[in-house]
Amino acid sequence: MWFARLAAISAAAAVPQTPAFAASPPAAAQLAASQFAASAAVGPAARTSSAPAAASGGASSAAPVAAGPQAGAAAAAGASANAGAGASASASASASAGAVSAAARAKADGPAYGAELEGFAYAYPVHRYAFTSQRETLQMAYLDVRPERANGRTVVLLHGKNFCAGTWEQTIEVLAKAGYRVVAPDQIGFCKSTKPLRYQYSFQQLAHNTHALLESIGVKEATVVGHSTGGMLAVRYALMYPRDTQQLVLVNPIGLEDWKALGVPALSVDYWYARELKTSADVIRRYEQRTYYAGEWSPAYERWVQMLAGLYRGPGRDVVAWNSALVYDMIFTQPVLYEFGAIRVPTLLLIGDKDTTAIGKDVAPPDVHAKLGRYPALAKRTQAAIPGAVLYEFPALGHAPQIQDPATFHKALLDGLAPAKPAARGARAAGAAGSAGSAGE
């Protein structure tokens, strides 16, 4: 029953929408279209995206088109018919009353966004790559920012589990000014991309999707930068496509240890789904302050809290939570650290030492909990495991150094991206420990 309910809500939430409240199912399926039509004007007036191409047989499209309030209203009208057909006939006045009550709570707590983050504006135009995968027609949202004075190199930015392409905005600006073309995708299941009801998530699949996107926009070789979960994906990408990866940059990647093998209890998809349904702005804020920003807080961070929380306030809440659960299962069960020795591309590690991230750490036995997420030791172990890796540490920073201290982080990133002769890489690696002492100070 819950899966059928999920399908109905997904159908209503998949069209461009900007909800003003979070509706509880099945009322969400009935009310979503009218609410979105009323609020279609919310967000950037001229956001760029692509039309939902009807891809089949592996066909793809990356041609962007303009989407505005009129398009959103038209899509909402179509969603109204679909929602009416798919909604349960048992949705009663009491269910509607419950939805209104949820609306009031959401309005008081913060904004609500559509299942594909409709209503939340990125700093750069959004494009969409349409393709088929696992018999699903999907769209991958991405940013493609070209510099005024190109240096001939492209950087691909891979976001983390609780991040989006949009959270790279400061890094995109810095890299573009330095002459790099920057491509930042929202992976399938995340942010502004499709959240399928049935998808077998794997890092191999996401790497394949990313490579297909890059091919479609003419990117043959790139420096691949992965943060957090994006670090695990970046490792898999470099292993699968070494000839197309000029350099690998890992920013506080997770997966530097095998949590399951170290004693974290086995966690089911159902566990993750139930947990994700409890997501709130307060929970996100407390976790991010402690882990991402090493106990610090700035009003600028609140935007990213509301970005995530807004997904769980909207009518796409169930499908967002379900995809998040599937992704957590992928992260927990598909370690990449055992293949670090097989990496054959130049690798730079940028690590905030105050990070304590470890998946499932909060349910681990006390003796296991105490040993997890020790990033200073994990970073050095990873540097030793990846041939020729360069390590740069930020002693005072947490899991998201690119957001917590952009100036310090971007200086280290640009220095690390500077062209280096193969013979010089060993010297840079040997000197990394000395330079790390001043990082983040």
C-alpha positions in Angstrom: 0.0 0.0 0.0 2.8 2.5 0.9 4.4 1.9 -2.5 1.2 2.7 -4.4 0.9 5.8 -2.3 4.5 6.7 -3.1 3.8 6.3 -6.8 0.8 8.6 -6.7 2.7 11.3 -4.9 5.7 11.0 -7.2 3.5 11.5 -10.3 2.0 14.7 -8.8 5.4 16.0 -7.6 7.4 15.3 -10.7 6.2 18.3 -12.7 7.7 21.8 -12.1 6.2 22.8 -8.8 6.7 25.3 -6.0 4.5 24.2 -3.1 3.5 26.5 -0.3 3.0 23.7 2.1 3.7 20.1 2.9 0.6 17.9 2.2 0.2 14.5 3.8 -0.6 11.6 1.4 -2.9 10.9 -0.3 -4.2 14.4 -0.1 -0.9 15.6 -1.6 -1.7 13.9 -4.9 -5.0 15.7 -5.1 -3.9 19.1 -4.0 -0.4 19.4 -5.5 -1.4 20.6 -8.9 -3.6 23.5 -7.7 -1.0 24.6 -5.1 1.8 24.5 -7.6 -0.2 26.4 -10.2 -0.9 29.1 -7.7 2.8 29.4 -6.9 4.4 28.8 -10.3 5.9 32.3 -10.3 8.1 31.6 -7.3 11.8 31.3 -8.1 13.9 32.9 -10.8 12.0 34.5 -13.6 14.2 33.1 -16.3 15.6 29.8 -15.0 17.1 27.7 -17.8 16.2 24.1 -18.1 15.5 21.6 -20.8 12.2 20.2 -22.0 11.4 16.7 -20.7 12.5 14.8 -23.9 10.8 11.5 -24.4 14.0 9.5 -24.5 13.8 5.9 -25.5 16.2 3.1 -26.6 19.1 5.0 -25.0 18.4 8.3 -26.9 19.3 11.4 -25.1 19.0 15.2 -25.2 20.9 18.0 -23.6 19.4 20.9 -25.4 18.2 23.6 -22.9 15.0 25.5 -23.3 13.5 28.3 -21.2 11.0 27.4 -18.6 8.8 30.1 -17.0 5.6 30.5 -15.1 3.4 29.7 -18.1 5.2 26.4 -18.6 4.9 25.6 -14.9 1.1 26.4 -15.0 0.6 24.2 -18.0 2.6 21.3 -16.4 0.6 21.8 -13.3 -2.7 21.5 -15.2 -1.5 18.2 -16.7 -0.5 17.0 -13.2 -4.0 17.8 -12.0 -5.5 15.2 -14.4 -2.8 12.6 -13.5 -3.2 13.3 -9.8 -6.9 13.0 -10.0 -6.7 9.7 -11.8 -4.1 8.3 -9.4 -5.4 9.6 -6.1 -7.2 7.2 -3.8 -11.0 7.5 -3.9 -10.9 7.3 -0.1 -9.3 10.7 0.3 -11.8 12.5 2.5 -12.4 15.9 4.0 -10.5 14.8 7.0 -7.5 14.1 4.9 -7.8 17.5 3.3 -8.0 19.0 6.7 -4.8 17.2 7.7 -3.1 18.6 4.6 -4.1 22.1 5.5 -2.8 21.5 9.0 0.5 20.3 7.5 0.5 23.4 5.3 0.3 25.7 8.4 3.2 23.8 10.1 5.3 24.0 6.9 4.7 27.7 6.4 5.8 28.4 10.0 8.9 26.2 9.7 10.1 27.3 6.3 9.6 27.0 2.5 8.5 23.8 0.8 9.9 22.7 -2.5 8.9 20.2 -5.2 10.4 16.8 -5.5 12.9 18.1 -8.0 13.6 21.1 -5.9 11.3 23.3 -7.8 11.1 26.8 -6.3 14.7 26.8 -5.0 17.0 28.9 -7.3 20.6 28.0 -8.1 23.0 30.8 -8.8 23.6 29.5 -12.4 21.2 28.4 -15.2 20.1 24.8 -14.9 20.2 22.4 -17.9 18.8 18.9 -18.2 20.2 15.8 -19.8 17.4 13.4 -20.8 18.2 9.7 -21.1 17.0 6.2 -20.3 18.5 3.9 -17.7 17.1 0.7 -16.2 14.0 1.1 -18.3 13.3 4.5 -16.8 13.1 7.8 -18.6 15.2 10.2 -16.5 16.5 13.7 -16.4 19.8 14.8 -14.9 19.9 18.4 -14.0 23.3 20.1 -14.3 25.2 23.4 -14.3 27.6 24.1 -17.2 29.5 27.4 -16.6 32.0 28.5 -19.2 34.8 31.0 -18.4 35.4 34.3 -20.1 39.0 33.4 -20.7 39.3 29.6 -21.1 42.4 27.7 -20.1 41.2 24.6 -22.0 40.5 22.5 -19.0 37.2 21.3 -17.5 36.4 20.6 -13.8 33.5 18.3 -12.9 32.1 18.9 -9.4 30.3 15.9 -7.8 28.1 16.8 -4.8 27.7 14.9 -1.6 24.6 13.1 -0.1 23.1 16.2 1.6 24.4 18.7 -1.0 23.5 19.7 -4.6 25.1 21.1 -7.7 23.9 24.5 -6.4 26.0 24.2 -3.2 29.1 24.4 -5.3 28.3 28.0 -6.3 31.3 29.7 -4.7 33.7 27.0 -6.1 32.1 27.4 -9.6 32.7 31.2 -9.5 36.4 30.8 -8.4 37.1 28.1 -11.0 35.4 30.0 -13.8 37.4 33.1 -13.0 40.6 31.0 -13.2 39.7 29.9 -16.7 38.1 26.5 -16.1 34.9 25.3 -17.7 32.8 23.9 -14.8 30.2 21.2 -15.0 28.2 20.3 -11.8 25.5 17.7 -12.1 22.7 16.8 -9.7 22.9 13.0 -9.6 19.8 10.9 -10.3 17.8 10.8 -7.0 19.1 14.1 -5.8 18.0 17.8 -5.8 16.7 18.9 -9.3 17.1 15.5 -11.0 14.6 12.7 -11.4 13.8 10.6 -8.3 12.7 7.2 -9.8 10.5 4.9 -7.8 12.4 1.8 -9.1 16.2 2.2 -9.5 19.1 0.0 -8.5 21.6 2.5 -7.2 25.3 1.8 -7.6 28.3 4.0 -7.9 29.0 2.3 -11.2 25.6 3.4 -12.5 26.0 7.0 -11.3 29.5 7.1 -12.8 28.1 5.8 -16.1 25.3 8.4 -16.0 27.9 11.2 -15.4 30.2 10.0 -18.2 27.3 9.9 -20.6 26.3 13.4 -19.6 29.8 14.7 -20.2 30.0 13.0 -23.6 26.7 14.6 -24.6 28.1 18.1 -24.0 31.5 17.5 -25.6 33.7 17.0 -22.5 36.3 14.3 -23.3 38.7 14.8 -20.4 38.2 16.5 -17.0 39.5 17.0 -13.5 36.9 15.2 -11.3 36.3 16.8 -7.9 34.2 14.8 -5.4 32.9 15.9 -2.0 31.6 13.6 0.7 29.5 10.9 -1.1 30.6 12.5 -4.3 34.1 11.4 -3.3 33.1 7.8 -3.4 31.5 8.4 -6.8 34.6 10.3 -8.0 36.8 7.3 -7.1 34.6 4.9 -9.0 34.6 7.3 -12.0 38.4 7.5 -12.0 38.6 3.7 -11.8 36.1 3.2 -14.7 37.3 6.0 -16.9 41.0 6.6 -16.1 41.8 7.9 -19.6 39.1 10.5 -19.3 40.2 11.7 -15.8 43.0 14.2 -15.8 43.1 14.5 -12.1 41.1 13.2 -9.1 40.3 15.6 -6.2 38.7 14.2 -3.1 37.2 16.8 -0.6 36.4 15.1 2.7 35.2 12.0 1.0 33.2 9.5 3.0 33.9 5.8 2.6 37.5 6.0 3.8 36.6 3.2 6.2 34.2 0.2 5.9 31.7 1.0 8.6 29.9 -2.3 8.3 33.1 -4.3 8.6 34.1 -2.2 11.6 31.0 -3.2 13.5 28.1 -0.9 12.6 25.0 -3.0 12.6 23.4 -3.9 9.2 20.8 -1.3 8.3 17.9 -2.0 5.9 16.4 0.3 3.3 13.2 0.3 5.4 15.3 1.6 8.3 16.7 4.4 6.3 13.3 5.3 4.8 11.6 5.5 8.2 14.5 7.7 9.4 14.4 10.0 6.4 10.7 10.6 6.9 11.6 12.2 10.3 13.9 14.8 8.7 13.4 18.4 9.8 15.2 21.7 9.6 16.2 21.4 13.3 17.7 17.9 12.8 19.6 19.0 9.7 20.9 22.2 11.3 22.2 20.5 14.4 24.0 17.9 12.4 25.5 20.3 10.0 26.8 22.6 12.7 28.4 19.8 14.5 29.9 17.9 11.6 30.1 20.2 8.5 31.2 23.3 10.3 33.1 22.0 13.3 30.7 23.6 15.8 30.6 27.0 14.1 27.5 28.6 12.5 26.9 31.4 10.1 23.6 32.7 8.8 24.9 31.9 5.3 24.6 28.2 6.1 20.8 28.4 6.7 20.1 28.6 3.0 21.4 25.0 2.6 19.5 23.8 5.6 16.2 25.1 4.1 17.1 23.7 0.7 17.1 20.2 2.2 14.3 20.6 4.7 12.1 22.1 2.0 12.2 18.9 0.0 10.7 17.1 3.0 8.0 19.7 3.5 6.6 19.4 -0.1 4.2 16.8 -1.5 7.2 14.8 -2.9 8.3 14.0 0.6 7.8 10.3 0.3 9.6 9.8 -3.0 12.4 12.1 -1.8 12.8 10.0 1.4 12.6 6.7 -0.6 15.4 7.7 -3.0 17.5 9.0 -0.1 17.1 5.6 1.7 18.2 3.7 -1.5 21.2 6.0 -1.7 22.1 5.4 2.0 22.0 1.7 1.3 24.4 2.1 -1.7 26.8 4.1 0.4 26.7 1.7 3.3 27.1 -1.5 1.2 29.4 -0.4 -1.7 32.8 0.6 -0.2 35.5 1.8 -2.6 38.5 2.0 -0.2 39.6 -1.5 -1.1 40.4 -0.3 -4.6 42.4 2.8 -3.7 45.6 1.1 -4.8 44.2 0.7 -8.3 43.8 4.4 -8.9 46.2 5.5 -11.7 45.4 9.2 -12.0 47.0 12.1 -10.1 45.1 12.5 -6.8 44.7 15.4 -4.4 43.1 15.0 -1.0 41.6 18.2 0.6 40.6 17.2 4.2 39.0 19.2 7.0 40.4 17.5 10.1 37.5 18.4 12.3 35.2 16.1 10.3 33.7 13.2 12.1 31.3 11.8 9.5 30.6 8.1 9.6 27.5 6.4 8.2 25.5 4.6 10.9 27.8 5.9 13.6 24.8 6.9 15.8 23.6 3.3 16.0 27.0 1.7 16.5 28.0 0.2 19.8 29.9 2.6 22.0 33.3 1.0 21.5 32.7 1.0 17.7 31.3 4.6 17.7 34.5 5.9 19.4 36.7 4.6 16.6 34.7 5.9 13.6 35.1 9.1 11.6 38.7 10.1 12.7 39.6 12.0 9.6 43.2 13.0 10.4 44.1 9.3 10.6 41.8 8.3 7.7 43.4 11.0 5.5 46.9 9.8 6.1 45.9 6.2 5.6 44.2 7.1 2.3 47.2 9.1 1.1 49.4 6.1 1.7 46.9 3.8 -0.1 46.5 5.9 -3.3 49.8 5.9 -5.4 51.4 9.4 -5.4 48.5 11.1 -3.7 48.9 14.6 -2.3 47.3 15.4 1.0 46.4 18.9 2.2 44.7 19.2 5.6 42.7 22.0 7.1 43.1 21.5 10.9 40.3 23.9 11.9 37.6 22.9 9.4 34.9 20.3 9.2 33.2 18.2 6.6 32.4 21.1 4.2 35.6 23.2 4.0 34.5 24.7 0.7 31.6 26.3 2.5 33.0 26.9 5.9 36.2 28.7 4.8 35.9 29.3 1.0 39.0 31.5 0.7 41.4 29.0 2.4 39.8 26.1 0.6 39.9 27.6 -2.9 43.5 28.7 -2.6 44.4 25.1 -1.8 42.2 23.8 -4.6 43.7 26.2 -7.3 47.2 25.4 -6.1 46.5 21.7 -6.4 45.0 22.1 -9.9 48.0 23.9 -11.2 49.7 21.9 -14.0 52.5 19.8 -12.6 55.1 17.7 -14.3 55.0 14.0 -13.5 58.5 14.1 -12.0 57.4 16.8 -9.5 54.4 15.0 -8.1 56.5 13.0 -5.7 58.0 16.1 -4.3 54.6 17.7 -3.8 53.4 14.7 -2.0 56.4 14.6 0.2 55.9 18.2 1.1 52.2 18.0 1.8 52.6 17.3 5.5 54.6 20.5 5.9 52.1 22.6 4.1 49.2 21.1 6.0 50.3 22.6 9.2 49.1 26.1 8.2 46.0 25.1 6.3 42.8 26.5 7.8 44.7 28.9 10.1 
